[in-house]
Amino acid sequence: MSQRVLSGWHTRWYRLHRLRAPTGDYCDRSLRRVATASAAATHSIPEPQNAIPAPPVPPSRRELLKNAKPFSDFLTDTFHRQHDYLRISLTERCNLRCVYCMPEEGVPLSPPRELLTTPEIVMLSSVFVSQGVNKIRLTGGEPTIRKDILPLMQQIGALRSHGLRELCLTTNGLALHRKLEGMVEAGLTGVNLSLDTLDPWQFQIMTRRKGFDAVMRSIDRVLELNKHGASIRLKINAVVMRGINDREIIPFVEMTREKDIEVRFIEYMPFDGNKWNKGKMFSYSEMLDRIRGEFPGLEKVRDHKNDTSKTYRIPGFVGKIGFITSMTHNFCGTCNRLRITSDGNLKVCLFGNAEVSLRDILRESNGGEPIDEEAYEALKKIEMDRQQQPLDQSASPELAPNEQKLLNVIGMAVKRKKAKHAGIGELEHMKNRPMILIGG
């Protein structure tokens, strides 16, 4: 069994600088500072002062092949799918009540002690990155309502030096504009923003809450930062429901005319409590026909291997459109995604009901108790003493005596992943969590 050598868990805690929304000349300076921080995130090794950097010499193909590490067997399933993308739910709570995501009355929430702590999230992130995960997406619930979202992102962002390439966020956008700059400085590279209507009144009907203007401010803020070099990939996710918002497909497409946005239309999917039925589902082929009726020049864009979306563009438009077709054209054969729920369960398939607790294994090293910051520091010192290493804040020690058990359980769960999920006629009858408790 091939394995990557675990690099360990990062020990550095960062000081949070909360940024106020800038205006005027300060706005320009702030934007330049954030954009500079975003660009600098890709350079983890500082240059000596006053040194003249030598031009980089790209490695030869032979050198790349010689130094390449085999992908972790723990994250490779029996169909040879390599899972290098991890989605982590940070909270079960949300400040909206979207009709396709959760019941109007809400859902029962887990007791706080059953949810992952910040150190536990960072430690699990480090374990997965050490095995080859290079993209982490933070979801919810609504991740921006987590009070320590910025320092948490800073710690996960620090894993760039250990192989993490992308740190992304899925959000409803209500509070994003207030925290966006700090997120960019922490290493944010992509935002998927859920917005199902461009009509403020329809927004209230579909989300059962107000907040349309705040969401639009967040979209504008991302685009503004990108003008200054922040390079945040912005995607807008719209769940299309027949008779509710299908008439807005063309207005959403029009958003991409002058904005560098990818609007992705999602087929309505069944989850516990969302009252799904086949009649409400507006299919990929129907969406495509409607858009082609208005824009006959619509053309397909070549998708990347693991893309969940089928991407198209309209000649002359700045942005793109995509379709997530889980119900009519699944993309299971190239799935590279794993999910960790906010209560610490690993789900290898969004539509699968099999789960395994990583939280309980992690907490064995702390007598079954949640690992808070104090416990984390104590475990860190014990492990450093065990390894007889100096207490160096730049080190990344292996903190978990049960790390191998974690990897074994992860590996067994990945190996049990099926070739594909169930289809229409079966999926709607399977027991699964509400979407809010899975993590989008």
N, C-alpha and C positions, 0 to 999 in steps of 0.2 A: 504493500500500500504506500503510494507516494504521498508525502506530506510537505507542506512548507514549514520552515522553522518559525515558530511563533515569536514575533518580535516583542510581544508583551504589551502591557497597558501603559499608556502615556501618563506621566505623573505630574505634568505641569498644570496648575490652575491659573487662569487668567483673570486679571482685573477688568471689570466691566466698566466701559466708558459710555454712559447713556448719551445719545445724541439728540439734540432738539431739532425740530424741523427748521431748516435754515431759510432765510430770505435775503434778497438783495445781493450785495457783494459777498456777504458771508456765504450765501447759497453757492456761488461759483467756487469759492475756496473749499467749501465742504464737499461739493460734488467732485472736485479735482482730487481731494484727499481720499474719498471713498474709491474713486476709479483707480487711483494709484495703488491703494491697498489691494484692490481686486487683481490688478495686473501683477503686483508683487507676490501674490499668493502662489504663483507658479514658480517662483525662484526661492527655493528653501535654503540655499547656501549663499550667505552674503559675501560680496567681493571685498577684499582688503581695501582700506581707504587709499585713494590716489593711485590705485593700481590700474594698469592698462590691460583690460581683459583680452586674452588671446582668442582669436576666432574659434568657435567650437568645431571640433572634427567629428562628423557623424560616424558612428560605428558602422563597420561593414556588415553585410548580411550574414557572413560567416560568424562574425563576433556575436551578433544578436542571437543566432541559433545556438552557438556554443554556450552562452551565458543564460539562456532562457531556462526558467524553472518550470518543472511540470506543474500543471494546475492541480490544486488540492483534490485528492480523492474524496475527502469528506464532503465537498461541495459539488461532486459530479454524480449524476444519477445513473440508473441502469440503461438509459437511452442516450448516454454520453452528452447530456446537456450540462454545461458548466455554469454554475450559479454565481455570478460576480456582481450581482445587484441586490442590495438589501434595503427593504422598506421597514422603518421602525415607527410604530405609533407612540406618540408622546403623551397622549391623554385620551380619555373616553369622552371628555366634555366638549361641547360645541356651543357657539353663540347663535347658531341658526338651527332650524328644524326642517331641513329639506325633505320634501315628500317622498323622494325615492331612496332616502338614506336612513330615516328613522321614523318611528311612529310619532304622531302629534303629541302624545303624552310623555314622550321621551323614553329612555330605557333605564333599567336599574343599573346604578353605577357600582363598581367594585369598591370595597373598603380601601382607604389610602394605603394601608400596609401591604395590600396585594398588588399594588402597582410598582413598576420598576422605578427605582431611585435614579438620580442623575449619575452617580458613580457606576451603578449597574448598567445603565445604557452605554456609558463610555467604555466600560470593560467589555461588554458584548460586542460593541462596534470594533474594538481593537482586535478581538479574537477573529472576527470575520474578515477584517482587512488583512490580518496576518495569513489568512488562508487563500487570499486572492480576490476578495471583494474590492472593487475599485469605485463603486458608486453607492452612495447611501442617500436615501430619500426619507425625510422626516414628515410624518403624516399625523392624523388624529382619528377621530375628533378634530378639533381645530388646534394645530400645534402652536399658533401664535399666542394662545391664551395661557400657555404654560409660563409661569412667572420667571423661571430661570432659562428661558429659551436661548438667550444670547450667550451666556457663559457655557451652556451645554453645547451650542454650535461651535464655539471657540475651541472647546476640547476635542470635539469630533473633527473639526477642521485641521487640528494639529496632526491628525493621522495622515496628512498629505505626505509627510516625510517617510511614511511606511507603506505607501502605495495607493492611498485614496486619491482619486482623480476628480470626482464630482460629488458635491454636497448640494442636494436639492430639497425643495420644500413643496408640499401640496397644501394649499390654503384656500379659504373662501374669500380672503382679501380684506375682510372688515378692518383688521388691525395692522395689516402688513405695512401700510405706508408709514406708520409710527416707528417701526422697528427695522425697516429695510436697510438703512445705512449700516447699522451695527451688524446685520447679517452678512452684508457684502464684505465688511472688514473681517468677519469670521471665516470667510471662504465660500459663501453662497455662489453657486454657479447656475442654478436653474430654478424657475418657479412655474408650477402648474397651478393655475388659478381657476377654481370652479365658479362658473357663471352661466346660468341656464336661460337667461332672458336679458334683453336690452331695454325692457319696459319696467320702469320703477314700480308700477302697480302690480304687474305680473310677478315681479321679484318678491313682493310681500306675500303673494298667494303661494308661490312655490317654496319659499323659505320660511313662511309663517313669521317673519320678522322684517323690520325695516333695516336699511343699510346699503341700498344701491349706490348712493353717492360716495360712500366710503370705499366701496369696492372699485369704483371708477377712479378715485384718487390714487388707489394703490397701483392700478394699471398705468396711469399717467406717470406715476413716480418711477416705476421700473423703466419705462421708456425714456424718461428724462435722465436717469442715471446712465442708461446705455449710451445716450448721446455723448456722455463724458467718459466713455470707455469702460463701464462696469461689466459689460459682456454677460449679462444675465439672460439666459434663454427663457423666453416667456411663452408659455402655452396656455390657452384658455380652453378648459374642458366644459362642454355643454352636453348634458344628458337630454336626448330628444324624446319627448313623449307625445304620442298622437293626440291631437285635439287640445293640447295644452300649450306647447311651444314650438311645434313643428313649422308654424308659419314664420318663425324667426330665423330659419336656416339661411335665407338669402341676406338679411341684414347682418348676420354674423359673418358671412363670407365677405360682405362689403367692408368689414373692419380690417381685412387684410390688404385692401387696396393701397393704402398709404402707410400702414403701420407694420413694423417688423414683428409680427405676431403669428403664431400657428394656432388656428382655431381647430379644435378636435371635437368632432361630433361622436357621442357615445351612445351605443344601443342600450336601451333601458334593460337593466339586469335584475333578476329576482334575489332579494335578501329578506331575512325574517322581518316582518312588520311593515314592508313597503307596498303591500297590496298589488304586487305585480300580476299582470295578465297579458297574454299574447296580443290582445287587441290594442293595448296601449303602446306596444313596441313598434317604433318606426325604424324599419330595417335600413341597413347600409345601401342596398340597391335602390330603395325608394329615395333616400337622401341624394344619392349620386344622380339619379334621374332628374330630380327637382333642380339641382344645381346646374346640370348640363342644359336643362331647358332655358336657363337664364344666361349661362356662360358656356356656349358650345365649344369654346377653345380650351376647356379644362383638360389638363394633361397630367399623367402620372409621373411622380418623382420616384427615383430608385430608393427603396427603403434599406436601412441597415439591417444586418442579420437578426438582431434581437428586438427590433422595433415592434411595439404593440399596435402602432397606428399605420394605416395605409395612407400615404401622403400624396397630395396633389397640389398643383399650382395653376394659377390663371395667368397667362402671359400679360406682362405689364403691371401685375400686382406685386407689391413688396413682400407681403407675407405668404403663408401657405395654409392649406387646410388639410385635415386628416380625419380618419374614421377609425374608431375602436370598435371592432366587430365581434365581441366575445360571444354573442348569441348566434349569429348566422355564419361566420367564418372564423373559427377559433385560430389562435396563433400559438397553440400549446407546443408544437414541435420545436420551436426556437425559444421557449421560455427560459429565462435566466434569472428569475426573480424569486426571492424568499421574503417572508414577512415575519416580523416580531410584533405581537400585539402589546398593548400598553400594560397588560398584566403578565407579560413575559413568556407567552406561548409562541412557539415557532409554528408557522403555517407554511407548508411548501406549495400550496395552491390556494388562490383566492376563493375558489368555489368548493374546495375540499373541507370536510368537517373534521379531519384528523389533525390533532394538535399535540404538541409535547412541551412541557414546561422547562424552559432554560433558567427561569428565575429560581426555582427550587434547588436546582443543582448548584447554581452560583452561590446561593445563600448557605449551602452546607459548610462553607468555610467560615461562616459567621454564626454558627449555632442555629441556623434556620431563621435568623432575624434579618430584616432589611439592612442592606449595606449603605449606611449614610456616610457623610463626609468623614466623620470621626472614625467610624469603623474602617473606612477605606484607607485612611492614613495609617491606622494601626496595622492593617493587613499588609500594607505596602512596606512598613518598617520590618515586620516579621519576615517577609519574603526576602527583603534585602539583606537582613542579618543572616538568613539561612544560606543565601548565596554568597555571603561574605563580600558584598559589594559596598562601596562607599555610598552614602546617602546623597546621590547626585541628582539634582532636579532635572537634569537634561537626559537622564537615563530612562529606559523603558523596561522595567523589570517584569518578569513573569510572576504575576501576583497570585494566581489561583492554583492551590495544590490539587484541585479537582478539574483543572483545565482539560486534561486528557479525557475525563468522563464527559465533559461538555462536548468535545469534538466527536467522541464516539456516538453520543445521542444525536447530535446534528447529522452526522454521517448516516446513521440508520434511518432517520426521518427522510433525508434526501433520497436515499436508495428506495424508499417506499413510494416515491412520487409516481403517479400514473402517467401514461403516455398522453392522455388528454382528459379534460373534465367532461362531465355529462352535458348533453345538449338539451334543446327545447323538448319538453315533454317529460323530462326527468329532473332537470335542474330546479324547476320551480317547486318540486315536491321534496327536495332534499333539505334536511335540517342544517342550518348554518347560522352564524351570528348575524345580527343586523350590521350593515356596513359601518356604522359609527363605531362599533366595537371591534372591527377588524383592522381598520386603518386603510384609507383610500389609496 
